[in-house]
Amino acid sequence: MCVLKEKIESIMDRGRDASLLLLRLILAYGFFGPAMSKWDDIGAVAKWFGEDLGMPFPLLNAYMAASTEALGVVLLILGLGVRFISLPLMAVMVVAIATVHLANGFSSGDNGFEIPLYYLLMLFVLATHGGGRWGLDGILARK
């Protein structure tokens, strides 16, 4: 029984870097659309942040959110600074949940906090484990 457990764990351990790569790529894909839509009309985003969501410094916050998401896309794809970029992206998700999604309940079908929560949890995994060997962080660590 113990030998079987060790063999299964050994097989699963070999998938660690692949799973971290896939996690990075799916998050990058998920942040790409929102980042680009913010940059397409940053003024409208700032207006929404200020008038509808009541955020202070709406233009600054719009630029910060758009920049964080866009930088996150690039760094997650490259696997560079994964732990570093995960933290501000987590902050973006917390703000999104608190200001937009929480009042709608859990279900993503109702614009609830389900998807941002999943992103938050995936980012937490990257913040605590890093991006794996299959990225620039991993390559630089091996040199």
N, CA, C and O atoms as a GROMACS GRO file, in nm:
protein
  572
    1MET      N    1   0.083  -0.120   0.000
    1MET     CA    2   0.000   0.000   0.000
    1MET      C    3   0.086   0.125   0.000
    1MET      O    4   0.058   0.219  -0.074
    2CYS      N    5   0.192   0.127   0.081
    2CYS     CA    6   0.281   0.242   0.091
    2CYS      C    7   0.357   0.263  -0.041
    2CYS      O    8   0.379   0.376  -0.082
    3VAL      N    9   0.396   0.153  -0.107
    3VAL     CA   10   0.467   0.161  -0.234
    3VAL      C   11   0.375   0.221  -0.341
    3VAL      O   12   0.419   0.305  -0.420
    4LEU      N   13   0.249   0.178  -0.343
    4LEU     CA   14   0.151   0.232  -0.438
    4LEU      C   15   0.131   0.382  -0.416
    4LEU      O   16   0.125   0.459  -0.512
    5LYS      N   17   0.121   0.420  -0.292
    5LYS     CA   18   0.105   0.563  -0.258
    5LYS      C   19   0.224   0.642  -0.308
    5LYS      O   20   0.207   0.750  -0.366
    6GLU      N   21   0.346   0.591  -0.287
    6GLU     CA   22   0.466   0.661  -0.332
    6GLU      C   23   0.472   0.671  -0.484
    6GLU      O   24   0.513   0.774  -0.538
    7LYS      N   25   0.430   0.566  -0.555
    7LYS     CA   26   0.430   0.570  -0.702
    7LYS      C   27   0.330   0.673  -0.753
    7LYS      O   28   0.359   0.748  -0.847
    8ILE      N   29   0.213   0.676  -0.693
    8ILE     CA   30   0.110   0.773  -0.734
    8ILE      C   31   0.160   0.915  -0.708
    8ILE      O   32   0.144   1.002  -0.793
    9GLU      N   33   0.218   0.938  -0.591
    9GLU     CA   34   0.270   1.071  -0.558
    9GLU      C   35   0.382   1.112  -0.653
    9GLU      O   36   0.391   1.228  -0.691
   10SER      N   37   0.467   1.018  -0.691
   10SER     CA   38   0.577   1.046  -0.783
   10SER      C   39   0.522   1.088  -0.920
   10SER      O   40   0.571   1.183  -0.981
   11ILE      N   41   0.421   1.018  -0.966
   11ILE     CA   42   0.358   1.052  -1.095
   11ILE      C   43   0.295   1.191  -1.087
   11ILE      O   44   0.311   1.272  -1.178
   12MET      N   45   0.224   1.217  -0.979
   12MET     CA   46   0.156   1.346  -0.964
   12MET      C   47   0.257   1.460  -0.950
   12MET      O   48   0.234   1.569  -1.002
   13ASP      N   49   0.369   1.436  -0.881
   13ASP     CA   50   0.472   1.539  -0.865
   13ASP      C   51   0.529   1.581  -1.000
   13ASP      O   52   0.565   1.698  -1.018
   14ARG      N   53   0.538   1.488  -1.096
   14ARG     CA   54   0.590   1.521  -1.228
   14ARG      C   55   0.498   1.616  -1.304
   14ARG      O   56   0.541   1.681  -1.399
   15GLY      N   57   0.373   1.624  -1.263
   15GLY     CA   58   0.279   1.714  -1.328
   15GLY      C   59   0.273   1.853  -1.265
   15GLY      O   60   0.199   1.938  -1.313
   16ARG      N   61   0.350   1.876  -1.160
   16ARG     CA   62   0.343   2.004  -1.088
   16ARG      C   63   0.373   2.123  -1.178
   16ARG      O   64   0.298   2.220  -1.179
   17ASP      N   65   0.482   2.117  -1.253
   17ASP     CA   66   0.520   2.230  -1.336
   17ASP      C   67   0.421   2.251  -1.451
   17ASP      O   68   0.393   2.364  -1.490
   18ALA      N   69   0.369   2.143  -1.504
   18ALA     CA   70   0.268   2.156  -1.610
   18ALA      C   71   0.141   2.222  -1.555
   18ALA      O   72   0.080   2.305  -1.622
   19SER      N   73   0.102   2.184  -1.435
   19SER     CA   74  -0.020   2.243  -1.377
   19SER      C   75  -0.001   2.390  -1.347
   19SER      O   76  -0.094   2.469  -1.366
   20LEU      N   77   0.118   2.430  -1.301
   20LEU     CA   78   0.144   2.571  -1.274
   20LEU      C   79   0.149   2.652  -1.405
   20LEU      O   80   0.103   2.766  -1.409
   21LEU      N   81   0.205   2.593  -1.510
   21LEU     CA   82   0.205   2.659  -1.640
   21LEU      C   83   0.062   2.679  -1.691
   21LEU      O   84   0.026   2.788  -1.734
   22LEU      N   85  -0.018   2.574  -1.685
   22LEU     CA   86  -0.157   2.585  -1.730
   22LEU      C   87  -0.235   2.686  -1.648
   22LEU      O   88  -0.317   2.760  -1.702
   23LEU      N   89  -0.210   2.689  -1.519
   23LEU     CA   90  -0.276   2.786  -1.432
   23LEU      C   91  -0.238   2.928  -1.472
   23LEU      O   92  -0.323   3.016  -1.479
   24ARG      N   93  -0.110   2.950  -1.497
   24ARG     CA   94  -0.065   3.083  -1.540
   24ARG      C   95  -0.130   3.123  -1.672
   24ARG      O   96  -0.175   3.237  -1.686
   25LEU      N   97  -0.135   3.032  -1.766
   25LEU     CA   98  -0.188   3.064  -1.899
   25LEU      C   99  -0.338   3.090  -1.896
   25LEU      O  100  -0.386   3.181  -1.964
   26ILE      N  101  -0.413   3.013  -1.819
   26ILE     CA  102  -0.558   3.035  -1.814
   26ILE      C  103  -0.590   3.166  -1.742
   26ILE      O  104  -0.685   3.235  -1.779
   27LEU      N  105  -0.512   3.200  -1.642
   27LEU     CA  106  -0.531   3.329  -1.575
   27LEU      C  107  -0.495   3.444  -1.669
   27LEU      O  108  -0.566   3.545  -1.673
   28ALA      N  109  -0.387   3.430  -1.743
   28ALA     CA  110  -0.348   3.535  -1.839
   28ALA      C  111  -0.459   3.554  -1.942
   28ALA      O  112  -0.494   3.668  -1.975
   29TYR      N  113  -0.513   3.447  -1.991
   29TYR     CA  114  -0.624   3.455  -2.086
   29TYR      C  115  -0.745   3.522  -2.022
   29TYR      O  116  -0.811   3.605  -2.086
   30GLY      N  117  -0.774   3.488  -1.898
   30GLY     CA  118  -0.888   3.546  -1.828
   30GLY      C  119  -0.873   3.694  -1.802
   30GLY      O  120  -0.973   3.767  -1.802
   31PHE      N  121  -0.752   3.741  -1.778
   31PHE     CA  122  -0.728   3.883  -1.753
   31PHE      C  123  -0.712   3.964  -1.882
   31PHE      O  124  -0.726   4.087  -1.879
   32PHE      N  125  -0.685   3.899  -1.993
   32PHE     CA  126  -0.659   3.971  -2.118
   32PHE      C  127  -0.781   4.053  -2.162
   32PHE      O  128  -0.768   4.172  -2.190
   33GLY      N  129  -0.897   3.992  -2.169
   33GLY     CA  130  -1.018   4.061  -2.215
   33GLY      C  131  -1.053   4.182  -2.128
   33GLY      O  132  -1.071   4.291  -2.180
   34PRO      N  133  -1.062   4.164  -1.996
   34PRO     CA  134  -1.091   4.279  -1.910
   34PRO      C  135  -0.986   4.390  -1.919
   34PRO      O  136  -1.021   4.508  -1.917
   35ALA      N  137  -0.859   4.354  -1.930
   35ALA     CA  138  -0.754   4.456  -1.940
   35ALA      C  139  -0.771   4.535  -2.069
   35ALA      O  140  -0.763   4.658  -2.068
   36MET      N  141  -0.794   4.466  -2.181
   36MET     CA  142  -0.806   4.535  -2.309
   36MET      C  143  -0.932   4.621  -2.314
   36MET      O  144  -0.931   4.730  -2.370
   37SER      N  145  -1.041   4.571  -2.254
   37SER     CA  146  -1.164   4.652  -2.256
   37SER      C  147  -1.148   4.778  -2.170
   37SER      O  148  -1.204   4.882  -2.203
   38LYS      N  149  -1.072   4.768  -2.064
   38LYS     CA  150  -1.045   4.888  -1.982
   38LYS      C  151  -0.962   4.987  -2.062
   38LYS      O  152  -0.992   5.107  -2.062
   39TRP      N  153  -0.859   4.940  -2.131
   39TRP     CA  154  -0.773   5.030  -2.209
   39TRP      C  155  -0.845   5.086  -2.330
   39TRP      O  156  -0.812   5.196  -2.375
   40ASP      N  157  -0.944   5.014  -2.383
   40ASP     CA  158  -1.019   5.065  -2.498
   40ASP      C  159  -1.093   5.194  -2.466
   40ASP      O  160  -1.107   5.281  -2.552
   41ASP      N  161  -1.142   5.208  -2.342
   41ASP     CA  162  -1.212   5.330  -2.304
   41ASP      C  163  -1.191   5.356  -2.154
   41ASP      O  164  -1.282   5.339  -2.073
   42ILE      N  165  -1.071   5.397  -2.122
   42ILE     CA  166  -1.034   5.418  -1.982
   42ILE      C  167  -1.121   5.525  -1.918
   42ILE      O  168  -1.148   5.519  -1.797
   43GLY      N  169  -1.166   5.623  -1.996
   43GLY     CA  170  -1.252   5.728  -1.944
   43GLY      C  171  -1.385   5.675  -1.897
   43GLY      O  172  -1.436   5.715  -1.792
   44ALA      N  173  -1.443   5.582  -1.974
   44ALA     CA  174  -1.570   5.522  -1.934
   44ALA      C  175  -1.552   5.436  -1.809
   44ALA      O  176  -1.640   5.432  -1.723
   45VAL      N  177  -1.440   5.369  -1.800
   45VAL     CA  178  -1.412   5.288  -1.682
   45VAL      C  179  -1.400   5.378  -1.560
   45VAL      O  180  -1.455   5.348  -1.454
   46ALA      N  181  -1.328   5.488  -1.574
   46ALA     CA  182  -1.312   5.582  -1.462
   46ALA      C  183  -1.448   5.638  -1.421
   46ALA      O  184  -1.477   5.652  -1.302
   47LYS      N  185  -1.532   5.671  -1.519
   47LYS     CA  186  -1.666   5.722  -1.488
   47LYS      C  187  -1.747   5.617  -1.412
   47LYS      O  188  -1.814   5.649  -1.314
   48TRP      N  189  -1.740   5.493  -1.457
   48TRP     CA  190  -1.811   5.383  -1.390
   48TRP      C  191  -1.759   5.365  -1.247
   48TRP      O  192  -1.836   5.353  -1.153
   49PHE      N  193  -1.625   5.365  -1.233
   49PHE     CA  194  -1.566   5.351  -1.100
   49PHE      C  195  -1.613   5.462  -1.006
   49PHE      O  196  -1.646   5.436  -0.890
   50GLY      N  197  -1.616   5.584  -1.056
   50GLY     CA  198  -1.651   5.697  -0.972
   50GLY      C  199  -1.800   5.711  -0.946
   50GLY      O  200  -1.844   5.719  -0.832
   51GLU      N  201  -1.878   5.714  -1.055
   51GLU     CA  202  -2.021   5.742  -1.041
   51GLU      C  203  -2.102   5.621  -0.992
   51GLU      O  204  -2.187   5.636  -0.904
   52ASP      N  205  -2.074   5.505  -1.046
   52ASP     CA  206  -2.155   5.387  -1.011
   52ASP      C  207  -2.101   5.313  -0.889
   52ASP      O  208  -2.178   5.264  -0.806
   53LEU      N  209  -1.969   5.304  -0.879
   53LEU     CA  210  -1.911   5.226  -0.770
   53LEU      C  211  -1.866   5.311  -0.653
   53LEU      O  212  -1.836   5.259  -0.545
   54GLY      N  213  -1.860   5.441  -0.672
   54GLY     CA  214  -1.822   5.532  -0.564
   54GLY      C  215  -1.677   5.522  -0.520
   54GLY      O  216  -1.645   5.552  -0.405
   55MET      N  217  -1.590   5.480  -0.610
   55MET     CA  218  -1.448   5.468  -0.574
   55MET      C  219  -1.384   5.607  -0.569
   55MET      O  220  -1.416   5.694  -0.650
   56PRO      N  221  -1.296   5.627  -0.474
   56PRO     CA  222  -1.219   5.753  -0.474
   56PRO      C  223  -1.116   5.749  -0.588
   56PRO      O  224  -1.074   5.642  -0.631
   57PHE      N  225  -1.076   5.865  -0.637
   57PHE     CA  226  -0.976   5.875  -0.743
   57PHE      C  227  -1.004   5.777  -0.857
   57PHE      O  228  -0.920   5.692  -0.889
   58PRO      N  229  -1.122   5.788  -0.919
   58PRO     CA  230  -1.163   5.688  -1.018
   58PRO      C  231  -1.069   5.676  -1.138
   58PRO      O  232  -1.045   5.565  -1.186
   59LEU      N  233  -1.016   5.786  -1.187
   59LEU     CA  234  -0.926   5.776  -1.302
   59LEU      C  235  -0.796   5.705  -1.264
   59LEU      O  236  -0.748   5.619  -1.338
   60LEU      N  237  -0.741   5.739  -1.149
   60LEU     CA  238  -0.621   5.670  -1.101
   60LEU      C  239  -0.648   5.521  -1.082
   60LEU      O  240  -0.568   5.437  -1.123
   61ASN      N  241  -0.761   5.488  -1.020
   61ASN     CA  242  -0.795   5.348  -0.999
   61ASN      C  243  -0.818   5.274  -1.130
   61ASN      O  244  -0.783   5.156  -1.143
   62ALA      N  245  -0.877   5.341  -1.228
   62ALA     CA  246  -0.898   5.278  -1.359
   62ALA      C  247  -0.764   5.246  -1.424
   62ALA      O  248  -0.744   5.137  -1.477
   63TYR      N  249  -0.672   5.343  -1.421
   63TYR     CA  250  -0.539   5.318  -1.477
   63TYR      C  251  -0.464   5.210  -1.400
   63TYR      O  252  -0.395   5.127  -1.460
   64MET      N  253  -0.477   5.209  -1.269
   64MET     CA  254  -0.408   5.107  -1.189
   64MET      C  255  -0.462   4.967  -1.218
   64MET      O  256  -0.386   4.873  -1.234
   65ALA      N  257  -0.595   4.955  -1.226
   65ALA     CA  258  -0.655   4.824  -1.254
   65ALA      C  259  -0.616   4.776  -1.394
   65ALA      O  260  -0.577   4.661  -1.411
   66ALA      N  261  -0.629   4.864  -1.493
   66ALA     CA  262  -0.596   4.826  -1.631
   66ALA      C  263  -0.448   4.790  -1.645
   66ALA      O  264  -0.413   4.693  -1.712
   67SER      N  265  -0.362   4.869  -1.581
   67SER     CA  266  -0.218   4.843  -1.589
   67SER      C  267  -0.181   4.713  -1.519
   67SER      O  268  -0.101   4.635  -1.570
   68THR      N  269  -0.238   4.691  -1.402
   68THR     CA  270  -0.210   4.568  -1.328
   68THR      C  271  -0.253   4.446  -1.407
   68THR      O  272  -0.179   4.348  -1.417
   69GLU      N  273  -0.374   4.451  -1.464
   69GLU     CA  274  -0.423   4.337  -1.542
   69GLU      C  275  -0.338   4.314  -1.666
   69GLU      O  276  -0.304   4.200  -1.698
   70ALA      N  277  -0.302   4.422  -1.739
   70ALA     CA  278  -0.221   4.407  -1.860
   70ALA      C  279  -0.082   4.354  -1.828
   70ALA      O  280  -0.032   4.264  -1.895
   71LEU      N  281  -0.019   4.411  -1.726
   71LEU     CA  282   0.112   4.362  -1.685
   71LEU      C  283   0.102   4.217  -1.638
   71LEU      O  284   0.191   4.136  -1.665
   72GLY      N  285  -0.005   4.185  -1.569
   72GLY     CA  286  -0.027   4.048  -1.524
   72GLY      C  287  -0.033   3.950  -1.639
   72GLY      O  288   0.024   3.841  -1.630
   73VAL      N  289  -0.100   3.987  -1.747
   73VAL     CA  290  -0.108   3.900  -1.864
   73VAL      C  291   0.032   3.868  -1.915
   73VAL      O  292   0.066   3.752  -1.936
   74VAL      N  293   0.112   3.970  -1.933
   74VAL     CA  294   0.248   3.952  -1.986
   74VAL      C  295   0.334   3.867  -1.892
   74VAL      O  296   0.397   3.771  -1.934
   75LEU      N  297   0.335   3.904  -1.764
   75LEU     CA  298   0.421   3.833  -1.669
   75LEU      C  299   0.376   3.689  -1.645
   75LEU      O  300   0.460   3.601  -1.629
   76LEU      N  301   0.246   3.665  -1.643
   76LEU     CA  302   0.198   3.528  -1.625
   76LEU      C  303   0.235   3.441  -1.745
   76LEU      O  304   0.274   3.326  -1.728
   77ILE      N  305   0.223   3.496  -1.865
   77ILE     CA  306   0.260   3.418  -1.984
   77ILE      C  307   0.409   3.385  -1.981
   77ILE      O  308   0.449   3.272  -2.007
   78LEU      N  309   0.491   3.485  -1.949
   78LEU     CA  310   0.635   3.464  -1.947
   78LEU      C  311   0.682   3.382  -1.826
   78LEU      O  312   0.791   3.324  -1.828
   79GLY      N  313   0.600   3.378  -1.722
   79GLY     CA  314   0.643   3.310  -1.599
   79GLY      C  315   0.749   3.391  -1.528
   79GLY      O  316   0.840   3.335  -1.467
   80LEU      N  317   0.739   3.523  -1.536
   80LEU     CA  318   0.838   3.612  -1.478
   80LEU      C  319   0.773   3.695  -1.368
   80LEU      O  320   0.670   3.758  -1.390
   81GLY      N  321   0.832   3.695  -1.250
   81GLY     CA  322   0.776   3.771  -1.139
   81GLY      C  323   0.637   3.723  -1.099
   81GLY      O  324   0.552   3.803  -1.059
   82VAL      N  325   0.614   3.594  -1.110
   82VAL     CA  326   0.480   3.537  -1.088
   82VAL      C  327   0.431   3.563  -0.946
   82VAL      O  328   0.317   3.603  -0.926
   83ARG      N  329   0.516   3.540  -0.849
   83ARG     CA  330   0.474   3.566  -0.710
   83ARG      C  331   0.447   3.714  -0.688
   83ARG      O  332   0.352   3.750  -0.620
   84PHE      N  333   0.531   3.799  -0.747
   84PHE     CA  334   0.516   3.943  -0.733
   84PHE      C  335   0.384   3.991  -0.793
   84PHE      O  336   0.308   4.061  -0.726
   85ILE      N  337   0.354   3.955  -0.917
   85ILE     CA  338   0.234   4.006  -0.984
   85ILE      C  339   0.107   3.942  -0.929
   85ILE      O  340  -0.001   3.999  -0.941
   86SER      N  341   0.118   3.826  -0.868
   86SER     CA  342  -0.001   3.761  -0.812
   86SER      C  343  -0.063   3.846  -0.702
   86SER      O  344  -0.186   3.847  -0.688
   87LEU      N  345   0.017   3.915  -0.624
   87LEU     CA  346  -0.036   3.993  -0.512
   87LEU      C  347  -0.122   4.112  -0.557
   87LEU      O  348  -0.233   4.126  -0.508
   88PRO      N  349  -0.075   4.198  -0.650
   88PRO     CA  350  -0.164   4.306  -0.695
   88PRO      C  351  -0.285   4.254  -0.772
   88PRO      O  352  -0.392   4.314  -0.766
   89LEU      N  353  -0.269   4.145  -0.845
   89LEU     CA  354  -0.385   4.087  -0.914
   89LEU      C  355  -0.488   4.035  -0.812
   89LEU      O  356  -0.609   4.045  -0.835
   90MET      N  357  -0.439   3.980  -0.701
   90MET     CA  358  -0.531   3.938  -0.594
   90MET      C  359  -0.605   4.059  -0.538
   90MET      O  360  -0.724   4.051  -0.509
   91ALA      N  361  -0.534   4.171  -0.523
   91ALA     CA  362  -0.599   4.293  -0.474
   91ALA      C  363  -0.708   4.339  -0.570
   91ALA      O  364  -0.815   4.381  -0.527
   92VAL      N  365  -0.681   4.332  -0.701
   92VAL     CA  366  -0.781   4.369  -0.801
   92VAL      C  367  -0.904   4.280  -0.786
   92VAL      O  368  -1.017   4.328  -0.796
   93MET      N  369  -0.883   4.151  -0.761
   93MET     CA  370  -0.997   4.059  -0.746
   93MET      C  371  -1.076   4.089  -0.620
   93MET      O  372  -1.199   4.081  -0.621
   94VAL      N  373  -1.007   4.122  -0.512
   94VAL     CA  374  -1.077   4.155  -0.387
   94VAL      C  375  -1.163   4.280  -0.408
   94VAL      O  376  -1.278   4.284  -0.364
   95VAL      N  377  -1.108   4.380  -0.475
   95VAL     CA  378  -1.185   4.502  -0.501
   95VAL      C  379  -1.303   4.471  -0.592
   95VAL      O  380  -1.413   4.520  -0.569
   96ALA      N  381  -1.281   4.391  -0.695
   96ALA     CA  382  -1.391   4.354  -0.786
   96ALA      C  383  -1.502   4.281  -0.712
   96ALA      O  384  -1.620   4.309  -0.733
   97ILE      N  385  -1.465   4.190  -0.625
   97ILE     CA  386  -1.565   4.117  -0.547
   97ILE      C  387  -1.641   4.214  -0.457
   97ILE      O  388  -1.764   4.211  -0.453
   98ALA      N  389  -1.569   4.298  -0.386
   98ALA     CA  390  -1.632   4.388  -0.289
   98ALA      C  391  -1.720   4.493  -0.355
   98ALA      O  392  -1.826   4.527  -0.302
   99THR      N  393  -1.678   4.545  -0.469
   99THR     CA  394  -1.750   4.658  -0.528
   99THR      C  395  -1.855   4.619  -0.632
   99THR      O  396  -1.954   4.690  -0.649
  100VAL      N  397  -1.834   4.508  -0.700
  100VAL     CA  398  -1.923   4.472  -0.811
  100VAL      C  399  -2.000   4.344  -0.786
  100VAL      O  400  -2.122   4.341  -0.804
  101HIS      N  401  -1.933   4.238  -0.746
  101HIS     CA  402  -1.991   4.104  -0.752
  101HIS      C  403  -2.060   4.055  -0.625
  101HIS      O  404  -2.154   3.976  -0.633
  102LEU      N  405  -2.016   4.100  -0.510
  102LEU     CA  406  -2.066   4.047  -0.383
  102LEU      C  407  -2.218   4.063  -0.370
  102LEU      O  408  -2.286   3.972  -0.324
  103ALA      N  409  -2.269   4.177  -0.408
  103ALA     CA  410  -2.413   4.205  -0.394
  103ALA      C  411  -2.498   4.114  -0.483
  103ALA      O  412  -2.619   4.101  -0.462
  104ASN      N  413  -2.434   4.052  -0.582
  104ASN     CA  414  -2.508   3.965  -0.675
  104ASN      C  415  -2.508   3.819  -0.633
  104ASN      O  416  -2.561   3.734  -0.705
  105GLY      N  417  -2.451   3.788  -0.518
  105GLY     CA  418  -2.447   3.650  -0.472
  105GLY      C  419  -2.330   3.575  -0.532
  105GLY      O  420  -2.238   3.636  -0.587
  106PHE      N  421  -2.333   3.444  -0.522
  106PHE     CA  422  -2.220   3.359  -0.564
  106PHE      C  423  -2.218   3.331  -0.713
  106PHE      O  424  -2.111   3.338  -0.774
  107SER      N  425  -2.330   3.301  -0.774
  107SER     CA  426  -2.338   3.247  -0.909
  107SER      C  427  -2.283   3.341  -1.015
  107SER      O  428  -2.318   3.459  -1.020
  108SER      N  429  -2.196   3.288  -1.099
  108SER     CA  430  -2.142   3.368  -1.209
  108SER      C  431  -2.250   3.407  -1.308
  108SER      O  432  -2.240   3.510  -1.374
  109GLY      N  433  -2.353   3.325  -1.320
  109GLY     CA  434  -2.464   3.356  -1.409
  109GLY      C  435  -2.540   3.481  -1.370
  109GLY      O  436  -2.608   3.542  -1.453
  110ASP      N  437  -2.529   3.519  -1.244
  110ASP     CA  438  -2.593   3.640  -1.193
  110ASP      C  439  -2.492   3.753  -1.172
  110ASP      O  440  -2.520   3.849  -1.100
  111ASN      N  441  -2.374   3.741  -1.235
  111ASN     CA  442  -2.263   3.835  -1.214
  111ASN      C  443  -2.217   3.835  -1.068
  111ASN      O  444  -2.175   3.938  -1.015
  112GLY      N  445  -2.226   3.718  -1.006
  112GLY     CA  446  -2.182   3.703  -0.868
  112GLY      C  447  -2.031   3.692  -0.857
  112GLY      O  448  -1.958   3.713  -0.954
  113PHE      N  449  -1.985   3.658  -0.739
  113PHE     CA  450  -1.840   3.658  -0.712
  113PHE      C  451  -1.772   3.525  -0.740
  113PHE      O  452  -1.654   3.509  -0.706
  114GLU      N  453  -1.840   3.431  -0.802
  114GLU     CA  454  -1.783   3.299  -0.828
  114GLU      C  455  -1.652   3.305  -0.908
  114GLU      O  456  -1.551   3.252  -0.863
  115ILE      N  457  -1.653   3.366  -1.024
  115ILE     CA  458  -1.533   3.369  -1.110
  115ILE      C  459  -1.420   3.449  -1.046
  115ILE      O  460  -1.307   3.399  -1.042
  116PRO      N  461  -1.444   3.571  -0.996
  116PRO     CA  462  -1.333   3.641  -0.931
  116PRO      C  463  -1.278   3.564  -0.810
  116PRO      O  464  -1.159   3.573  -0.780
  117LEU      N  465  -1.364   3.490  -0.741
  117LEU     CA  466  -1.316   3.409  -0.629
  117LEU      C  467  -1.224   3.298  -0.679
  117LEU      O  468  -1.120   3.272  -0.619
  118TYR      N  469  -1.262   3.233  -0.790
  118TYR     CA  470  -1.175   3.130  -0.847
  118TYR      C  471  -1.041   3.190  -0.888
  118TYR      O  472  -0.936   3.130  -0.863
  119TYR      N  473  -1.044   3.308  -0.952
  119TYR     CA  474  -0.920   3.374  -0.990
  119TYR      C  475  -0.836   3.405  -0.865
  119TYR      O  476  -0.714   3.384  -0.865
  120LEU      N  477  -0.901   3.453  -0.762
  120LEU     CA  478  -0.832   3.485  -0.637
  120LEU      C  479  -0.763   3.360  -0.581
  120LEU      O  480  -0.648   3.367  -0.538
  121LEU      N  481  -0.832   3.249  -0.581
  121LEU     CA  482  -0.773   3.125  -0.530
  121LEU      C  483  -0.660   3.075  -0.618
  121LEU      O  484  -0.558   3.026  -0.567
  122MET      N  485  -0.675   3.085  -0.750
  122MET     CA  486  -0.568   3.044  -0.841
  122MET      C  487  -0.445   3.133  -0.823
  122MET      O  488  -0.332   3.084  -0.824
  123LEU      N  489  -0.468   3.262  -0.806
  123LEU     CA  490  -0.357   3.354  -0.782
  123LEU      C  491  -0.289   3.324  -0.649
  123LEU      O  492  -0.167   3.338  -0.638
  124PHE      N  493  -0.366   3.284  -0.549
  124PHE     CA  494  -0.309   3.245  -0.421
  124PHE      C  495  -0.215   3.126  -0.438
  124PHE      O  496  -0.108   3.121  -0.376
  125VAL      N  497  -0.253   3.030  -0.520
  125VAL     CA  498  -0.166   2.915  -0.548
  125VAL      C  499  -0.036   2.962  -0.610
  125VAL      O  500   0.072   2.918  -0.570
  126LEU      N  501  -0.044   3.053  -0.708
  126LEU     CA  502   0.078   3.103  -0.772
  126LEU      C  503   0.161   3.187  -0.675
  126LEU      O  504   0.284   3.181  -0.679
  127ALA      N  505   0.097   3.263  -0.589
  127ALA     CA  506   0.171   3.344  -0.491
  127ALA      C  507   0.246   3.256  -0.393
  127ALA      O  508   0.356   3.290  -0.350
  128THR      N  509   0.188   3.143  -0.358
  128THR     CA  510   0.252   3.056  -0.259
  128THR      C  511   0.345   2.952  -0.320
  128THR      O  512   0.439   2.908  -0.253
  129HIS      N  513   0.323   2.913  -0.446
  129HIS     CA  514   0.405   2.809  -0.509
  129HIS      C  515   0.498   2.862  -0.617
  129HIS      O  516   0.591   2.793  -0.658
  130GLY      N  517   0.472   2.984  -0.665
  130GLY     CA  518   0.549   3.035  -0.778
  130GLY      C  519   0.492   2.980  -0.908
  130GLY      O  520   0.393   2.907  -0.909
  131GLY      N  521   0.556   3.016  -1.017
  131GLY     CA  522   0.506   2.980  -1.149
  131GLY      C  523   0.559   2.848  -1.202
  131GLY      O  524   0.521   2.807  -1.312
  132GLY      N  525   0.645   2.781  -1.127
  132GLY     CA  526   0.699   2.653  -1.172
  132GLY      C  527   0.826   2.670  -1.254
  132GLY      O  528   0.871   2.781  -1.279
  133ARG      N  529   0.881   2.558  -1.295
  133ARG     CA  530   1.008   2.557  -1.369
  133ARG      C  531   0.991   2.602  -1.513
  133ARG      O  532   1.087   2.644  -1.578
  134TRP      N  533   0.866   2.592  -1.565
  134TRP     CA  534   0.844   2.622  -1.706
  134TRP      C  535   0.805   2.769  -1.725
  134TRP      O  536   0.696   2.801  -1.772
  135GLY      N  537   0.894   2.854  -1.690
  135GLY     CA  538   0.878   2.998  -1.704
  135GLY      C  539   1.012   3.063  -1.677
  135GLY      O  540   1.107   2.997  -1.634
  136LEU      N  541   1.020   3.193  -1.701
  136LEU     CA  542   1.148   3.262  -1.682
  136LEU      C  543   1.196   3.258  -1.537
  136LEU      O  544   1.316   3.248  -1.512
  137ASP      N  545   1.104   3.266  -1.442
  137ASP     CA  546   1.145   3.254  -1.302
  137ASP      C  547   1.218   3.122  -1.278
  137ASP      O  548   1.323   3.119  -1.214
  138GLY      N  549   1.162   3.014  -1.329
  138GLY     CA  550   1.221   2.883  -1.311
  138GLY      C  551   1.354   2.869  -1.382
  138GLY      O  552   1.448   2.810  -1.329
  139ILE      N  553   1.363   2.925  -1.502
  139ILE     CA  554   1.488   2.920  -1.579
  139ILE      C  555   1.596   2.999  -1.507
  139ILE      O  556   1.710   2.953  -1.494
  140LEU      N  557   1.561   3.119  -1.460
  140LEU     CA  558   1.659   3.202  -1.390
  140LEU      C  559   1.703   3.137  -1.259
  140LEU      O  560   1.819   3.151  -1.219
  141ALA      N  561   1.614   3.068  -1.192
  141ALA     CA  562   1.648   3.002  -1.065
  141ALA      C  563   1.746   2.887  -1.086
  141ALA      O  564   1.825   2.856  -0.996
  142ARG      N  565   1.741   2.823  -1.202
  142ARG     CA  566   1.829   2.711  -1.231
  142ARG      C  567   1.968   2.755  -1.270
  142ARG      O  568   2.061   2.674  -1.266
  143LYS      N  569   1.986   2.882  -1.307
  143LYS     CA  570   2.118   2.930  -1.353
  143LYS      C  571   2.205   2.974  -1.239
  143LYS      O  572   2.318   3.017  -1.260
   0.00000   0.00000   0.00000
